[in-house]
Amino acid sequence: MKTDTRLMPFPPERVLEDAAFGQGMVPTRLHALLLPVWQVEIRADITEGEDFSLIDRFLERGLRHGALHTVDELAAFFALDRALVAQAVRFLTAIGHVRESGGRLSLTPLGQRSVDDDIRYVITHQDRRKLYFEALSSTPLHRDHYDEEVVTLLSADALDRVLRGGGYPRFTPILSASGFDRSALDRLTRRKDRARFNVPVALDALESLGEERVFLPVYLVRGRDRVLVYGQARAGTAHDPELSEVCARAPELINALDNEETGEDGDERVLRAARKWLRDRDLHTVAPERDDDGTWSVSLPPAAFGENGLRESRIGTYQVTGTRFFRVWCRAETPRKHALLDRLNQRLGARRQVTRREAEELVARLARQLRLEPPGLSRLRVGAGKAGLTGLEAQLSQLENEPE
């Protein structure tokens, strides 16, 4: 494994922007955490639900509602080749949907339920799989966390390598002294929305084969009255509601974060970082400022942006330093309008498809971030043309023609 920058394939500034301008929070802290998770291996008789193939659906409906009881009757009624029907019946018998008695076919209870729900249920006996529960309260993780190509769950060895790697940002492991609450398995299987947590239609004869503690990397954004947790699964563009609620209700976690630094220590740290950031860019006449909401910013003159300076798209963004941050700002309106066009070009250009409504929602959010009145698509199209953003101009022209 590389340094722990690999844990999050997106910058921490992204979650601050979503918290502030997508969720309406005033962020005060940003923590890079490794949340404890119970990886529970189970063995059970598992019922999965899947789509019917077209022929199987019709054959089972014929047995259920059409008073059809033989291969010949099914083939004749649906005008299908008899060999094809016989093959399908053998398959439906093998998965427990059809049975034969005295030369007559009928549906099993599983087959009847499948027809009634229009879902082909399949039972796998003694199936083994892993389920995940965060370890602070044994709450199940959403199914997004089961995508191994996106989500990293660190074993003890991998955790040790990450902590010794010295990468940035530094992730802090959160420890939990309590063991896994096995009653959480029963509660999970009784949930009506269990599919959201990667649980199949039914788990019977369930047995836990063992639990292992692993760690999930997240960013936690704190505000004055709530916390938002962002994980790898949603690439920092949306918070995780379940984990956010769990962390907000975990006093041991909140107390640990409170003890990391006092408000005065944090303010001094962010001021030192902001001053160094300004010196490195020869912006010696600018000083950090505390905004009305209590956060810090550096307000730069228009001359600080352009070919020999910062990109105007940096206006309104955050610069992270430890658990604190400051905003890059410009009071002049024209550079902020240029920043809106630049960021809109980046965001829309990264999407294969976007609807007019999605584009207008994005414009409104960027306008909030840059403290501008949200411009209409027509006005933006004209501005994109003047700025030489021909791709954005064409995209906005196409979106203009879509119905609202």
C-alpha positions in Angstrom: 0.0 0.0 0.0 1.2 3.5 -0.7 0.9 6.3 1.8 -2.5 6.9 3.2 -3.4 9.5 0.6 -4.6 6.5 -1.4 -7.3 6.0 1.2 -9.3 8.9 -0.2 -9.2 9.4 -4.0 -10.5 12.9 -3.6 -9.2 16.1 -1.8 -10.5 16.9 1.7 -11.6 20.3 0.4 -14.4 18.6 -1.5 -16.2 17.5 1.6 -15.9 20.9 3.1 -17.5 22.5 0.1 -20.4 20.0 0.1 -20.9 20.5 3.9 -20.9 24.3 3.6 -22.7 24.9 0.3 -24.6 21.7 -0.3 -25.8 21.0 3.3 -25.9 24.5 4.7 -23.4 23.8 7.5 -20.8 26.2 8.9 -17.9 23.8 9.1 -15.5 24.3 12.1 -13.3 21.2 12.0 -12.3 18.5 9.5 -11.1 15.2 10.9 -9.5 12.3 8.9 -10.6 9.2 10.8 -10.4 5.5 10.7 -13.7 4.2 12.1 -13.7 0.7 13.7 -15.9 -1.8 11.8 -16.9 -5.3 12.7 -16.4 -7.7 9.7 -18.7 -10.6 10.5 -18.5 -13.8 8.6 -21.8 -15.7 8.6 -23.2 -19.0 7.3 -26.9 -19.3 6.5 -29.5 -20.5 4.1 -29.8 -17.4 1.9 -32.8 -16.4 -0.3 -31.8 -14.0 -3.1 -34.3 -12.2 -5.4 -33.5 -11.8 -9.1 -35.4 -11.0 -12.3 -37.2 -13.7 -14.1 -36.2 -14.7 -17.6 -39.2 -14.2 -20.0 -39.9 -17.9 -20.6 -39.6 -18.9 -17.0 -42.0 -16.1 -15.9 -44.7 -17.2 -18.4 -44.3 -20.9 -17.5 -44.7 -20.3 -13.8 -47.6 -18.0 -14.3 -49.2 -20.7 -16.5 -48.8 -23.2 -13.6 -50.0 -20.7 -11.0 -53.0 -19.2 -12.8 -53.6 -21.1 -16.1 -54.6 -24.6 -14.9 -51.7 -26.0 -16.9 -50.0 -29.0 -15.4 -47.8 -30.7 -18.0 -45.0 -29.9 -20.3 -47.2 -30.6 -23.3 -50.0 -28.3 -22.0 -47.4 -25.5 -21.4 -45.8 -25.9 -24.8 -49.2 -25.9 -26.6 -50.6 -22.9 -24.7 -47.6 -20.7 -25.2 -46.8 -22.0 -28.7 -43.2 -23.0 -27.6 -41.0 -25.9 -28.7 -41.6 -28.8 -26.3 -37.9 -29.5 -25.8 -37.4 -25.8 -24.8 -40.2 -26.1 -22.3 -38.9 -29.4 -20.9 -35.5 -27.8 -20.4 -37.0 -24.8 -18.6 -39.0 -27.0 -16.3 -35.9 -29.0 -15.4 -34.2 -25.8 -14.4 -37.2 -24.5 -12.4 -37.3 -27.9 -10.6 -33.6 -27.7 -9.8 -34.0 -24.2 -8.1 -37.0 -25.4 -6.1 -39.8 -23.7 -7.9 -41.5 -26.6 -9.6 -42.3 -30.2 -8.5 -43.8 -33.2 -10.2 -46.2 -35.7 -8.7 -48.1 -38.3 -10.6 -47.1 -36.8 -13.9 -48.5 -33.4 -13.0 -46.5 -30.3 -12.5 -47.2 -27.7 -9.8 -45.4 -24.8 -8.1 -43.8 -25.1 -4.7 -44.5 -22.5 -2.1 -41.2 -20.8 -3.2 -42.4 -20.8 -6.8 -45.8 -19.4 -5.8 -44.3 -16.6 -3.9 -42.0 -15.8 -6.8 -45.0 -15.5 -9.2 -47.0 -13.4 -6.7 -44.0 -11.0 -6.2 -42.7 -11.2 -9.8 -39.3 -12.0 -8.4 -37.4 -15.2 -8.9 -36.4 -16.3 -5.5 -33.4 -18.7 -5.2 -32.2 -20.4 -2.0 -28.6 -21.2 -1.5 -28.0 -23.5 1.4 -25.1 -23.0 3.8 -23.9 -19.9 1.9 -21.0 -18.0 3.5 -20.6 -14.2 3.3 -19.4 -11.2 5.2 -21.5 -8.5 6.8 -20.2 -5.1 8.1 -21.2 -3.2 11.2 -19.6 -0.1 12.6 -18.1 -0.9 16.0 -19.3 2.1 18.0 -22.9 0.8 18.2 -23.1 -2.3 15.9 -25.1 -0.4 13.2 -24.9 -2.1 9.8 -23.1 -0.4 7.0 -24.9 0.6 3.8 -24.4 -1.6 0.8 -22.2 1.0 -0.8 -19.4 -0.1 1.5 -19.4 -3.6 0.0 -17.8 -2.5 -3.3 -14.2 -3.7 -2.8 -13.0 -1.7 -5.8 -14.0 1.6 -4.2 -14.0 1.1 -0.4 -10.9 0.2 1.6 -11.4 -1.7 4.9 -8.1 -2.0 6.7 -7.0 -5.1 8.5 -4.8 -4.7 11.6 -1.6 -5.2 9.5 -2.8 -2.7 6.8 -3.7 -0.2 9.6 -0.2 -0.5 11.0 1.4 0.2 7.6 -0.9 3.3 7.1 0.0 4.7 10.5 3.7 4.2 9.9 3.5 5.6 6.3 3.7 9.3 7.2 1.4 10.3 4.4 -1.0 13.3 4.3 -3.6 13.7 5.7 -2.8 11.8 8.9 -5.7 9.5 9.7 -6.5 8.9 13.3 -7.8 5.5 14.3 -10.9 5.5 16.6 -10.8 2.6 19.1 -13.9 0.8 20.6 -13.6 -1.2 23.7 -16.9 -3.1 23.3 -17.2 -6.4 21.5 -19.6 -7.1 18.7 -23.3 -7.3 19.7 -24.5 -10.5 18.1 -28.1 -9.4 18.5 -27.4 -6.9 15.8 -27.6 -9.8 13.3 -31.1 -10.5 14.3 -32.1 -6.9 14.2 -30.6 -6.6 10.7 -32.5 -9.6 9.3 -35.8 -8.2 10.6 -35.4 -4.8 8.9 -37.8 -4.2 6.1 -35.1 -2.1 4.3 -32.4 -4.7 4.7 -31.6 -4.6 1.0 -30.0 -1.2 1.7 -27.5 -3.0 3.9 -26.5 -5.7 1.4 -28.7 -8.3 3.1 -30.6 -10.8 0.8 -34.3 -11.4 0.9 -34.0 -13.9 3.8 -31.4 -15.4 6.0 -32.3 -18.7 7.7 -30.4 -21.0 10.0 -27.9 -18.1 10.4 -24.7 -18.7 12.2 -21.8 -16.3 13.0 -18.5 -17.9 12.2 -16.4 -15.1 13.7 -15.8 -11.3 13.9 -12.8 -9.3 13.0 -12.2 -5.6 13.7 -11.2 -3.6 10.6 -11.1 0.1 9.9 -12.9 2.4 7.5 -11.4 5.7 6.3 -13.7 8.7 6.5 -13.7 12.4 6.7 -15.8 13.9 9.5 -16.8 17.5 9.2 -17.9 19.2 12.4 -20.2 22.2 12.7 -21.6 23.9 15.7 -24.6 21.6 16.1 -24.0 18.5 13.9 -21.5 16.3 12.2 -21.3 15.0 8.7 -19.3 11.9 7.7 -18.0 11.4 4.1 -16.6 8.1 2.9 -15.0 6.6 -0.2 -18.2 5.2 -1.5 -19.7 8.5 -2.6 -16.4 10.2 -3.5 -16.9 13.1 -1.2 -19.9 14.4 -3.1 -22.5 13.4 -0.6 -22.3 12.5 3.1 -23.3 9.2 4.7 -26.5 9.7 6.7 -26.2 6.5 8.7 -22.6 7.0 9.7 -23.2 10.7 10.4 -25.9 9.8 12.9 -23.8 7.1 14.5 -20.9 9.4 15.1 -23.1 12.2 16.4 -24.5 9.8 19.0 -21.0 8.5 20.1 -19.9 10.5 23.1 -16.5 8.7 23.2 -15.8 9.8 19.6 -16.9 13.4 20.1 -14.9 13.7 23.4 -11.8 12.3 21.7 -12.1 14.9 19.0 -12.7 17.7 21.5 -9.5 16.8 23.3 -7.3 17.0 20.2 -6.9 20.8 20.5 -8.4 23.8 22.2 -10.0 26.6 20.2 -7.1 28.9 20.9 -4.5 26.4 19.8 -6.4 25.8 16.6 -6.8 29.4 15.8 -3.1 30.0 16.2 -2.3 27.0 14.0 -4.6 28.2 11.2 -3.2 31.7 11.4 0.4 30.5 11.1 -0.6 28.3 8.1 -2.5 31.1 6.4 0.4 33.6 6.8 2.9 31.1 5.4 0.6 30.4 2.5 0.5 34.1 1.8 4.3 34.6 2.1 4.9 31.7 -0.3 2.9 33.6 -2.9 4.5 37.0 -2.2 1.1 38.3 -0.9 2.7 40.3 1.9 0.1 43.0 2.1 -2.7 40.5 2.8 -3.6 39.3 6.4 -5.9 36.5 7.4 -9.4 37.6 8.6 -12.0 36.1 10.8 -15.4 36.0 9.0 -18.8 36.7 10.6 -19.4 33.0 10.9 -16.2 32.5 13.0 -14.2 30.9 10.2 -10.9 32.3 8.7 -10.3 33.6 5.2 -7.6 35.4 3.1 -9.1 38.1 0.9 -6.9 38.6 -2.2 -6.9 41.5 -4.7 -7.9 40.8 -8.3 -4.3 41.2 -9.4 -3.5 38.0 -7.4 -5.3 36.0 -10.0 -4.5 35.4 -13.6 -1.7 34.0 -15.8 1.0 34.9 -13.2 -1.0 34.2 -10.1 -3.7 31.9 -8.8 -6.4 30.5 -11.0 -9.7 32.3 -10.4 -11.3 29.0 -9.8 -9.5 29.0 -6.4 -11.8 31.8 -5.2 -14.3 30.4 -2.6 -12.3 27.2 -2.0 -10.8 25.9 1.2 -7.2 25.4 2.1 -6.8 22.7 4.7 -4.2 22.7 7.5 -4.5 19.9 10.0 -8.1 19.8 11.3 -8.6 23.5 10.5 -8.9 25.5 7.2 -9.3 28.9 5.7 -11.0 30.1 2.6 -9.4 31.9 -0.4 -11.5 34.9 -1.2 -11.8 38.0 -3.5 -14.2 40.9 -2.7 -14.2 42.0 -6.4 -17.3 40.6 -8.2 -15.7 40.1 -11.7 -13.1 37.5 -10.7 -15.8 35.6 -8.8 -18.0 35.6 -11.9 -15.0 34.2 -13.9 -14.5 31.6 -11.1 -18.1 30.5 -11.5 -17.6 29.9 -15.2 -14.3 28.2 -14.7 -15.7 25.8 -12.1 -18.9 25.2 -14.0 -16.7 24.2 -17.0 -14.8 21.8 -14.9 -17.8 20.2 -13.3 -20.0 19.9 -16.4 -17.0 18.7 -18.5 -16.4 15.8 -16.1 -20.0 14.5 -16.6 -21.0 12.4 -19.5 -24.6 13.5 -19.3 -26.3 16.2 -17.4 -29.9 17.4 -17.3 -31.0 21.0 -17.3 -32.3 20.7 -13.8 -29.0 19.2 -12.6 -27.1 22.0 -14.3 -29.2 24.7 -12.7 -28.8 23.1 -9.3 -25.0 23.1 -9.8 -25.1 26.8 -10.8 -27.1 27.7 -7.7 -24.6 25.9 -5.5 -21.6 27.5 -7.1 -23.3 30.9 -6.9 -23.8 30.4 -3.1 -20.2 29.5 -2.7 -19.1 32.6 -4.6 -21.8 34.9 -3.1 -23.3 35.7 -6.4 -26.9 35.9 -7.7 -27.5 32.7 -9.6 -27.3 33.5 -13.4 -29.6 31.9 -15.9 -28.2 29.5 -18.5 -28.6 32.0 -21.3 -26.5 34.5 -19.5 -23.9 31.9 -18.6 -23.8 30.8 -22.3 -22.9 34.3 -23.4 -20.3 34.6 -20.7 -18.7 31.3 -21.7 -18.5 32.5 -25.3 -16.7 35.7 -24.3 -14.3 33.7 -22.1 -13.4 31.4 -24.9 -15.0 28.3 -23.2 -16.4 26.9 -26.4 -17.2 23.5 -25.0 -19.2 25.0 -22.1 -20.9 27.4 -24.5 -22.1 24.5 -26.7 -23.2 22.5 -23.6 -25.2 25.3 -22.2 -26.8 26.0 -25.5 -28.0 22.4 -25.7 -29.3 22.6 -22.1 -31.2 25.8 -22.9 -33.3 23.9 -25.4 -34.4 21.3 -22.9 -37.8 21.7 -21.3 -37.7 23.1 -17.7 
